[in-house]
């Protein structure tokens, strides 16, 4: 396959990049993203510098819109492994039944090696949504800590509801005084602080949606931790003591 070069005019960073994985991490979920691939570095550099013909820019806008509108296939383990993040944080929540006892889990990878497992935030009467939102909020808190150490961070969450709450819907809700037409906004006690934190670090992170229970190790481990949280009834967020035997952890009860 011929090598391509990617120009990002509007994204979390701008410039010329040499891999699609890097480009994708800068534009996914970024409102108004503008980017395009070029067959040579010279063309890409010229386009980024504004020397390309205006027609090329118009085509780039059209291409960007088409890519955003196209339904993206779910991420695979291999794709996640190749993403250029120092730290990858996977988060999940469980509730048994729903509503019922709820808990949250997180799995943290540094340089694609498991470094931390977290469990807790037990709720005697929660929902799957509160457990998932708690997880995303905690992932943002961890991300801020890692960013302060100079690390790049990607967050992976299997709850589209939680991602949309924080990255899309909250903006409009805040403008309307945290109200929406048609009824109450549920779980504002979690959404508001999570959204405030997201605004603070949004330019430095990328949040990806992953499908649950499709063999993505980080997602599976976060799932097991959410069940550990329910079984332990730990209301704090606690480190799981032994992360050496991953197959044994994966053999625990699923959420």
KOLMAR-945167 format. One record per residue (C-alpha): residue number from 1; residue in three letters; chain; y, z, x. Coordinates in steps of 0.001 Angstrom, whole numbers. Example, Ala and Ser with C-alpha at 12.3 -4.5 7.8 and 13.67 -1.06 7.14 Angstrom:
! residues 2
{1, 'ALA', 'A', {-4500, 7800, 12300}}
{2, 'SER', 'A', {-1060, 7140, 13670}}
//
This chain:
! residues 255
{1, 'UNK', 'A', {0, 0, 0}}
{2, 'UNK', 'A', {3422, -968, 1370}}
{3, 'UNK', 'A', {5630, 1942, 2321}}
{4, 'UNK', 'A', {8601, 2636, 74}}
{5, 'UNK', 'A', {11847, 4519, 554}}
{6, 'UNK', 'A', {13399, 6528, -2250}}
{7, 'UNK', 'A', {17104, 6944, -2944}}
{8, 'UNK', 'A', {18234, 9916, -5026}}
{9, 'UNK', 'A', {21828, 9527, -6200}}
{10, 'UNK', 'A', {21665, 12453, -8618}}
{11, 'UNK', 'A', {19099, 15258, -8214}}
{12, 'UNK', 'A', {18528, 18660, -6650}}
{13, 'UNK', 'A', {19266, 16971, -3315}}
{14, 'UNK', 'A', {20629, 13489, -2690}}
{15, 'UNK', 'A', {19853, 11005, 38}}
{16, 'UNK', 'A', {17095, 8718, 1264}}
{17, 'UNK', 'A', {13554, 10120, 1248}}
{18, 'UNK', 'A', {10306, 8743, 2599}}
{19, 'UNK', 'A', {7751, 10063, 75}}
{20, 'UNK', 'A', {7427, 9876, -3692}}
{21, 'UNK', 'A', {6269, 13513, -3782}}
{22, 'UNK', 'A', {9590, 14658, -2290}}
{23, 'UNK', 'A', {11619, 12376, -4553}}
{24, 'UNK', 'A', {9697, 13542, -7634}}
{25, 'UNK', 'A', {10288, 17199, -6759}}
{26, 'UNK', 'A', {14039, 16529, -6690}}
{27, 'UNK', 'A', {14346, 14645, -9969}}
{28, 'UNK', 'A', {11664, 16067, -12320}}
{29, 'UNK', 'A', {13387, 18033, -15055}}
{30, 'UNK', 'A', {16855, 17393, -13557}}
{31, 'UNK', 'A', {19309, 16333, -16252}}
{32, 'UNK', 'A', {20923, 12996, -15422}}
{33, 'UNK', 'A', {18676, 12273, -12451}}
{34, 'UNK', 'A', {19254, 8870, -10788}}
{35, 'UNK', 'A', {16839, 7472, -8245}}
{36, 'UNK', 'A', {15092, 4256, -7182}}
{37, 'UNK', 'A', {12565, 3001, -4622}}
{38, 'UNK', 'A', {13300, 306, -2022}}
{39, 'UNK', 'A', {10929, -1661, 236}}
{40, 'UNK', 'A', {12937, -1080, 3445}}
{41, 'UNK', 'A', {14933, 1789, 4895}}
{42, 'UNK', 'A', {17929, -495, 5409}}
{43, 'UNK', 'A', {18103, -1408, 1720}}
{44, 'UNK', 'A', {17709, 2217, 703}}
{45, 'UNK', 'A', {20399, 3359, 3129}}
{46, 'UNK', 'A', {22748, 625, 1957}}
{47, 'UNK', 'A', {22147, 1499, -1697}}
{48, 'UNK', 'A', {22760, 5192, -1089}}
{49, 'UNK', 'A', {25954, 4435, 786}}
{50, 'UNK', 'A', {27235, 2481, -2203}}
{51, 'UNK', 'A', {26972, -940, -566}}
{52, 'UNK', 'A', {24387, -2242, -3011}}
{53, 'UNK', 'A', {25546, -4551, -5737}}
{54, 'UNK', 'A', {26576, -2906, -8983}}
{55, 'UNK', 'A', {23746, -4714, -10705}}
{56, 'UNK', 'A', {21266, -2837, -8517}}
{57, 'UNK', 'A', {22791, 463, -9584}}
{58, 'UNK', 'A', {22536, -553, -13216}}
{59, 'UNK', 'A', {18879, -1413, -12711}}
{60, 'UNK', 'A', {18324, 1928, -10998}}
{61, 'UNK', 'A', {19735, 3749, -14016}}
{62, 'UNK', 'A', {17492, 1768, -16341}}
{63, 'UNK', 'A', {14466, 2434, -14144}}
{64, 'UNK', 'A', {15241, 6138, -13995}}
{65, 'UNK', 'A', {15488, 6342, -17768}}
{66, 'UNK', 'A', {12214, 4470, -18166}}
{67, 'UNK', 'A', {10408, 6793, -15763}}
{68, 'UNK', 'A', {11739, 9905, -17516}}
{69, 'UNK', 'A', {10742, 8573, -20926}}
{70, 'UNK', 'A', {7249, 7547, -19817}}
{71, 'UNK', 'A', {4598, 10176, -20436}}
{72, 'UNK', 'A', {3554, 11527, -17086}}
{73, 'UNK', 'A', {-156, 12165, -16476}}
{74, 'UNK', 'A', {-1102, 15811, -15873}}
{75, 'UNK', 'A', {-909, 17065, -12310}}
{76, 'UNK', 'A', {-4107, 17314, -10304}}
{77, 'UNK', 'A', {-5062, 19766, -7573}}
{78, 'UNK', 'A', {-4756, 17002, -4988}}
{79, 'UNK', 'A', {-1230, 16134, -6102}}
{80, 'UNK', 'A', {-170, 19765, -6007}}
{81, 'UNK', 'A', {-1641, 20192, -2524}}
{82, 'UNK', 'A', {492, 17343, -1190}}
{83, 'UNK', 'A', {3753, 18659, -2661}}
{84, 'UNK', 'A', {6201, 19623, 39}}
{85, 'UNK', 'A', {6827, 23296, -829}}
{86, 'UNK', 'A', {6425, 26229, 1551}}
{87, 'UNK', 'A', {5567, 28480, -1392}}
{88, 'UNK', 'A', {3779, 27562, -4619}}
{89, 'UNK', 'A', {3765, 30112, -7436}}
{90, 'UNK', 'A', {1341, 29754, -10348}}
{91, 'UNK', 'A', {1866, 31817, -13469}}
{92, 'UNK', 'A', {-106, 32447, -16645}}
{93, 'UNK', 'A', {-319, 34813, -19591}}
{94, 'UNK', 'A', {-3036, 35870, -22000}}
{95, 'UNK', 'A', {-3239, 37622, -25343}}
{96, 'UNK', 'A', {-6389, 38954, -27014}}
{97, 'UNK', 'A', {-6140, 38448, -29973}}
{98, 'UNK', 'A', {-2840, 36653, -30581}}
{99, 'UNK', 'A', {-798, 38711, -31428}}
{100, 'UNK', 'A', {-2526, 41590, -29661}}
{101, 'UNK', 'A', {-2987, 42988, -26177}}
{102, 'UNK', 'A', {-1111, 40791, -23708}}
{103, 'UNK', 'A', {-892, 40553, -19927}}
{104, 'UNK', 'A', {494, 38368, -17173}}
{105, 'UNK', 'A', {-839, 37030, -13876}}
{106, 'UNK', 'A', {553, 35180, -10875}}
{107, 'UNK', 'A', {-974, 33499, -7837}}
{108, 'UNK', 'A', {1182, 32826, -4779}}
{109, 'UNK', 'A', {312, 30301, -2084}}
{110, 'UNK', 'A', {2065, 29917, 1257}}
{111, 'UNK', 'A', {1379, 26664, 3090}}
{112, 'UNK', 'A', {-1393, 25987, 550}}
{113, 'UNK', 'A', {-3196, 29250, 1399}}
{114, 'UNK', 'A', {-3531, 32036, -1177}}
{115, 'UNK', 'A', {-1284, 34920, -72}}
{116, 'UNK', 'A', {-751, 37147, -3138}}
{117, 'UNK', 'A', {-2195, 37814, -6579}}
{118, 'UNK', 'A', {-209, 39819, -9134}}
{119, 'UNK', 'A', {-1196, 41267, -12502}}
{120, 'UNK', 'A', {394, 43489, -15131}}
{121, 'UNK', 'A', {3234, 43610, -17684}}
{122, 'UNK', 'A', {699, 44804, -20234}}
{123, 'UNK', 'A', {1853, 44877, -23858}}
{124, 'UNK', 'A', {-173, 46738, -26467}}
{125, 'UNK', 'A', {1193, 44333, -29087}}
{126, 'UNK', 'A', {2383, 41107, -27533}}
{127, 'UNK', 'A', {1810, 37405, -28022}}
{128, 'UNK', 'A', {674, 34558, -25845}}
{129, 'UNK', 'A', {4294, 33405, -25670}}
{130, 'UNK', 'A', {5638, 36776, -24489}}
{131, 'UNK', 'A', {2925, 36948, -21825}}
{132, 'UNK', 'A', {3712, 33424, -20619}}
{133, 'UNK', 'A', {7482, 34026, -20633}}
{134, 'UNK', 'A', {7011, 37241, -18659}}
{135, 'UNK', 'A', {5021, 35268, -16134}}
{136, 'UNK', 'A', {7674, 32589, -15705}}
{137, 'UNK', 'A', {10369, 35251, -15400}}
{138, 'UNK', 'A', {8403, 37033, -12675}}
{139, 'UNK', 'A', {7806, 33728, -10908}}
{140, 'UNK', 'A', {11575, 33183, -10833}}
{141, 'UNK', 'A', {12074, 36679, -9402}}
{142, 'UNK', 'A', {9504, 35985, -6676}}
{143, 'UNK', 'A', {11037, 32573, -6035}}
{144, 'UNK', 'A', {14455, 34121, -5440}}
{145, 'UNK', 'A', {12937, 36478, -2865}}
{146, 'UNK', 'A', {11185, 33619, -1062}}
{147, 'UNK', 'A', {14312, 31438, -1108}}
{148, 'UNK', 'A', {16244, 34277, 539}}
{149, 'UNK', 'A', {13750, 34018, 3401}}
{150, 'UNK', 'A', {14497, 30321, 3775}}
{151, 'UNK', 'A', {11361, 29071, 2043}}
{152, 'UNK', 'A', {11163, 26127, -383}}
{153, 'UNK', 'A', {9506, 27013, -3701}}
{154, 'UNK', 'A', {7654, 25214, -6481}}
{155, 'UNK', 'A', {6603, 26999, -9688}}
{156, 'UNK', 'A', {3603, 25863, -11729}}
{157, 'UNK', 'A', {3233, 27033, -15340}}
{158, 'UNK', 'A', {842, 25911, -18094}}
{159, 'UNK', 'A', {3162, 26965, -20925}}
{160, 'UNK', 'A', {5377, 24070, -22009}}
{161, 'UNK', 'A', {7026, 26457, -24475}}
{162, 'UNK', 'A', {8124, 28813, -21682}}
{163, 'UNK', 'A', {9366, 25999, -19450}}
{164, 'UNK', 'A', {11358, 24392, -22267}}
{165, 'UNK', 'A', {12836, 27739, -23333}}
{166, 'UNK', 'A', {14261, 28350, -19879}}
{167, 'UNK', 'A', {15061, 24855, -18602}}
{168, 'UNK', 'A', {16134, 23077, -21816}}
{169, 'UNK', 'A', {16680, 25038, -25006}}
{170, 'UNK', 'A', {18453, 28091, -23592}}
{171, 'UNK', 'A', {21485, 26019, -22605}}
{172, 'UNK', 'A', {22216, 25111, -26226}}
{173, 'UNK', 'A', {21327, 28556, -27529}}
{174, 'UNK', 'A', {23774, 30185, -25117}}
{175, 'UNK', 'A', {26573, 27809, -26156}}
{176, 'UNK', 'A', {25971, 28809, -29777}}
{177, 'UNK', 'A', {26076, 32533, -29007}}
{178, 'UNK', 'A', {22282, 32781, -28703}}
{179, 'UNK', 'A', {21681, 31477, -32197}}
{180, 'UNK', 'A', {19970, 28383, -33535}}
{181, 'UNK', 'A', {19954, 26605, -36844}}
{182, 'UNK', 'A', {16950, 27439, -38938}}
{183, 'UNK', 'A', {16266, 31000, -37901}}
{184, 'UNK', 'A', {15795, 33622, -35245}}
{185, 'UNK', 'A', {15275, 32876, -31554}}
{186, 'UNK', 'A', {12190, 34873, -30681}}
{187, 'UNK', 'A', {11695, 36648, -27350}}
{188, 'UNK', 'A', {15364, 36685, -26348}}
{189, 'UNK', 'A', {14790, 39928, -24442}}
{190, 'UNK', 'A', {12783, 37878, -21936}}
{191, 'UNK', 'A', {14505, 34508, -22273}}
{192, 'UNK', 'A', {18056, 35686, -21537}}
{193, 'UNK', 'A', {17413, 37345, -18155}}
{194, 'UNK', 'A', {15007, 34579, -17154}}
{195, 'UNK', 'A', {17594, 31927, -18008}}
{196, 'UNK', 'A', {20311, 33767, -16069}}
{197, 'UNK', 'A', {18047, 33872, -13027}}
{198, 'UNK', 'A', {17044, 30223, -13476}}
{199, 'UNK', 'A', {20700, 29171, -13496}}
{200, 'UNK', 'A', {21204, 31057, -10259}}
{201, 'UNK', 'A', {18423, 29290, -8340}}
{202, 'UNK', 'A', {17773, 26087, -10337}}
{203, 'UNK', 'A', {19107, 23822, -7593}}
{204, 'UNK', 'A', {16650, 25308, -5102}}
{205, 'UNK', 'A', {13389, 25257, -7080}}
{206, 'UNK', 'A', {11253, 22903, -9119}}
{207, 'UNK', 'A', {9239, 24016, -12151}}
{208, 'UNK', 'A', {6160, 21923, -12936}}
{209, 'UNK', 'A', {3975, 21964, -16016}}
{210, 'UNK', 'A', {235, 22003, -15371}}
{211, 'UNK', 'A', {-2645, 21893, -17805}}
{212, 'UNK', 'A', {-4626, 25100, -18112}}
{213, 'UNK', 'A', {-8338, 25388, -17346}}
{214, 'UNK', 'A', {-8678, 22023, -15617}}
{215, 'UNK', 'A', {-9778, 23379, -12250}}
{216, 'UNK', 'A', {-6396, 23912, -10591}}
{217, 'UNK', 'A', {-7192, 26943, -8450}}
{218, 'UNK', 'A', {-3800, 28652, -8625}}
{219, 'UNK', 'A', {-3672, 28326, -12412}}
{220, 'UNK', 'A', {-7233, 29632, -12747}}
{221, 'UNK', 'A', {-6490, 32637, -10537}}
{222, 'UNK', 'A', {-3313, 33451, -12466}}
{223, 'UNK', 'A', {-5373, 33253, -15661}}
{224, 'UNK', 'A', {-7916, 35764, -14307}}
{225, 'UNK', 'A', {-5084, 38097, -13298}}
{226, 'UNK', 'A', {-3698, 38017, -16846}}
{227, 'UNK', 'A', {-7057, 39326, -18082}}
{228, 'UNK', 'A', {-7121, 41968, -15339}}
{229, 'UNK', 'A', {-3707, 43030, -16658}}
{230, 'UNK', 'A', {-5074, 43433, -20191}}
{231, 'UNK', 'A', {-8170, 45301, -19034}}
{232, 'UNK', 'A', {-6234, 47629, -16722}}
{233, 'UNK', 'A', {-3384, 48113, -19229}}
{234, 'UNK', 'A', {-988, 48101, -16275}}
{235, 'UNK', 'A', {2578, 47910, -17569}}
{236, 'UNK', 'A', {3945, 47345, -14062}}
{237, 'UNK', 'A', {3428, 44231, -11957}}
{238, 'UNK', 'A', {864, 45148, -9303}}
{239, 'UNK', 'A', {-699, 43424, -6315}}
{240, 'UNK', 'A', {-4410, 42659, -6648}}
{241, 'UNK', 'A', {-6047, 44417, -3721}}
{242, 'UNK', 'A', {-8739, 41991, -2546}}
{243, 'UNK', 'A', {-7955, 38270, -2438}}
{244, 'UNK', 'A', {-10519, 37325, 207}}
{245, 'UNK', 'A', {-13347, 36360, -2160}}
{246, 'UNK', 'A', {-11811, 33655, -4353}}
{247, 'UNK', 'A', {-15126, 32601, -5982}}
{248, 'UNK', 'A', {-15685, 36211, -7102}}
{249, 'UNK', 'A', {-12230, 36332, -8674}}
{250, 'UNK', 'A', {-12780, 33005, -10406}}
{251, 'UNK', 'A', {-16021, 34426, -11824}}
{252, 'UNK', 'A', {-14055, 37083, -13744}}
{253, 'UNK', 'A', {-13462, 36728, -17486}}
{254, 'UNK', 'A', {-11122, 33892, -18454}}
{255, 'UNK', 'A', {-8177, 34078, -20787}}
//
